[in-house]
Each structure stands twice: as C-alpha cells, then as structure tokens.
Amino acid sequence: MWLFLPGVPPLGGRKMKRLKTEAAETRQRLVRAAADRFRREGIDAGRGPMKWNALAEQSSSLCRALSVIGDRWTILILHQCFLKFRRYGEIQSSLGLSKPMLAARLKKMVRLGMLEKVPSRKSARVHEYLLIEKGRQLYPVLLALVQWGNALTVEEAQPAIHERVPCGGRAQRSK
C-alpha cells in the first residue's frame, strides 16, 4: 500500500512495516512496564478493573467502608433516615429511586446492621426502617459531607444547612 501526499515522501512497503513493528514493540514495552509496576505495588491487573464487591475483601479500612456506603444511593437513603423518613414509600418518593434499587439498598443496610426493619405501630403489614447504632455512627460523616457540599455551592444558590437537634428531636433543614 502506498500513500502519496504532496511534499511528503512516499510511505509504504518496508518502511511502513518497520514503523508498525516499532509501534507494536513500544506498546508491548509499556504494557510490560505497567505490569511490573502493578506487581511491585500489589495491584491485581489480571482481572481488569476492581469490581465493587471486591472492595469489602481489601485489607484497607477505607475500602471496606466504601463497600458499605460508597454508592450514591446508600448515602442518600441514610440522609433521608436522619431526616426521620422511615417508611419505604416515604424514602422512595423523596428520592425518586426505583423500587428494586431501593429494596436492594435497604436490604443490604439491614443485613449490615445500619438499619432495623420493624413493623409499623399503625399496621403490621407496613414496615419502618430505623437507624441503629452502626447507622447512627455515620451522622458526623454525613454532616461533614453536607458542609463540604455547602462550601462547593455557588454563592447565588442557597445551600441547605443541617442543624443538629438534641436527642429525640428531628433533624432540621434551614434555608
């Protein structure tokens, strides 16, 4: 194959083959160097990107914590629970989250001991999700995220400020 461009010497035949070979060798050298670095640093690159569930198996405390609360919906569900939304329908309508996704997240949070699923006082068929100790321990983390988000908010927008209310009170959003 020949490629002719004005003012450019023809490129084809042996010269083209040599350039392709050099490019392939450079790619291989880069891949080997990255693989060596991954081995030295203990990164498993053989299976592609790390799967979300694999975070829980890591020795890092941060990885294990992120495996529990790292997805956006879990944090938002916790936020709603701190604002005293307890019923499935209340949480679902406040977030606009799909029912299967909400059900899966609530089930996971109950299994991990962050929420407790209890029958409602009004009806045994309706359940409420109550924060228990493991879930309540995340309150300072959530407040820090809210404050960080408020700092990022553009000046014209009115950020929601969360105020801590003594035990037994309801967390309030003030504008």
Contacts in CASP RR format, 6 or more apart in sequence:
PFRMAT RR
TARGET T0000
AUTHOR 0000-0000-0000
METHOD contacts of the structure
MODEL  1
MWLFLPGVPPLGGRKMKRLKTEAAETRQRLVRAAADRFRREGIDAGRGPM
KWNALAEQSSSLCRALSVIGDRWTILILHQCFLKFRRYGEIQSSLGLSKP
MLAARLKKMVRLGMLEKVPSRKSARVHEYLLIEKGRQLYPVLLALVQWGN
ALTVEEAQPAIHERVPCGGRAQRSK
1 12 0 8 1.000
1 13 0 8 1.000
1 16 0 8 1.000
2 10 0 8 1.000
2 11 0 8 1.000
2 12 0 8 1.000
2 13 0 8 1.000
3 10 0 8 1.000
3 11 0 8 1.000
3 12 0 8 1.000
4 10 0 8 1.000
11 19 0 8 1.000
34 45 0 8 1.000
35 45 0 8 1.000
37 43 0 8 1.000
38 44 0 8 1.000
38 45 0 8 1.000
44 50 0 8 1.000
52 67 0 8 1.000
52 71 0 8 1.000
53 67 0 8 1.000
55 63 0 8 1.000
55 64 0 8 1.000
55 66 0 8 1.000
55 67 0 8 1.000
56 63 0 8 1.000
56 64 0 8 1.000
56 67 0 8 1.000
56 68 0 8 1.000
58 64 0 8 1.000
68 74 0 8 1.000
68 112 0 8 1.000
68 114 0 8 1.000
69 75 0 8 1.000
69 78 0 8 1.000
69 138 0 8 1.000
69 141 0 8 1.000
71 105 0 8 1.000
73 95 0 8 1.000
73 97 0 8 1.000
73 101 0 8 1.000
73 102 0 8 1.000
73 105 0 8 1.000
74 105 0 8 1.000
74 108 0 8 1.000
74 109 0 8 1.000
75 142 0 8 1.000
75 145 0 8 1.000
76 95 0 8 1.000
76 97 0 8 1.000
77 91 0 8 1.000
77 95 0 8 1.000
77 97 0 8 1.000
77 102 0 8 1.000
77 105 0 8 1.000
77 106 0 8 1.000
77 109 0 8 1.000
78 109 0 8 1.000
78 114 0 8 1.000
78 131 0 8 1.000
78 135 0 8 1.000
78 138 0 8 1.000
78 142 0 8 1.000
79 142 0 8 1.000
80 90 0 8 1.000
80 91 0 8 1.000
80 94 0 8 1.000
80 95 0 8 1.000
81 91 0 8 1.000
81 115 0 8 1.000
81 129 0 8 1.000
81 130 0 8 1.000
81 131 0 8 1.000
82 131 0 8 1.000
82 139 0 8 1.000
82 142 0 8 1.000
82 171 0 8 1.000
83 170 0 8 1.000
83 171 0 8 1.000
83 173 0 8 1.000
84 170 0 8 1.000
84 171 0 8 1.000
85 91 0 8 1.000
85 94 0 8 1.000
86 128 0 8 1.000
86 129 0 8 1.000
86 130 0 8 1.000
87 120 0 8 1.000
87 126 0 8 1.000
87 127 0 8 1.000
87 128 0 8 1.000
87 129 0 8 1.000
88 102 0 8 1.000
88 103 0 8 1.000
88 106 0 8 1.000
88 127 0 8 1.000
88 129 0 8 1.000
91 97 0 8 1.000
91 102 0 8 1.000
91 106 0 8 1.000
91 129 0 8 1.000
92 99 0 8 1.000
92 102 0 8 1.000
95 102 0 8 1.000
97 105 0 8 1.000
106 115 0 8 1.000
106 117 0 8 1.000
106 129 0 8 1.000
109 115 0 8 1.000
109 129 0 8 1.000
110 116 0 8 1.000
110 117 0 8 1.000
110 129 0 8 1.000
112 134 0 8 1.000
113 132 0 8 1.000
113 134 0 8 1.000
113 135 0 8 1.000
114 131 0 8 1.000
114 132 0 8 1.000
114 134 0 8 1.000
114 135 0 8 1.000
114 138 0 8 1.000
115 129 0 8 1.000
115 130 0 8 1.000
115 131 0 8 1.000
115 132 0 8 1.000
115 135 0 8 1.000
116 129 0 8 1.000
116 130 0 8 1.000
116 131 0 8 1.000
116 132 0 8 1.000
117 127 0 8 1.000
117 128 0 8 1.000
117 129 0 8 1.000
118 127 0 8 1.000
118 128 0 8 1.000
118 130 0 8 1.000
119 125 0 8 1.000
119 126 0 8 1.000
119 127 0 8 1.000
119 128 0 8 1.000
120 126 0 8 1.000
120 127 0 8 1.000
120 128 0 8 1.000
143 162 0 8 1.000
143 164 0 8 1.000
146 160 0 8 1.000
146 162 0 8 1.000
149 159 0 8 1.000
150 159 0 8 1.000
150 160 0 8 1.000
150 161 0 8 1.000
153 159 0 8 1.000
158 175 0 8 1.000
160 173 0 8 1.000
160 174 0 8 1.000
160 175 0 8 1.000
161 173 0 8 1.000
161 174 0 8 1.000
161 175 0 8 1.000
162 171 0 8 1.000
162 172 0 8 1.000
162 173 0 8 1.000
163 171 0 8 1.000
163 172 0 8 1.000
163 174 0 8 1.000
164 171 0 8 1.000
165 171 0 8 1.000
165 172 0 8 1.000
END
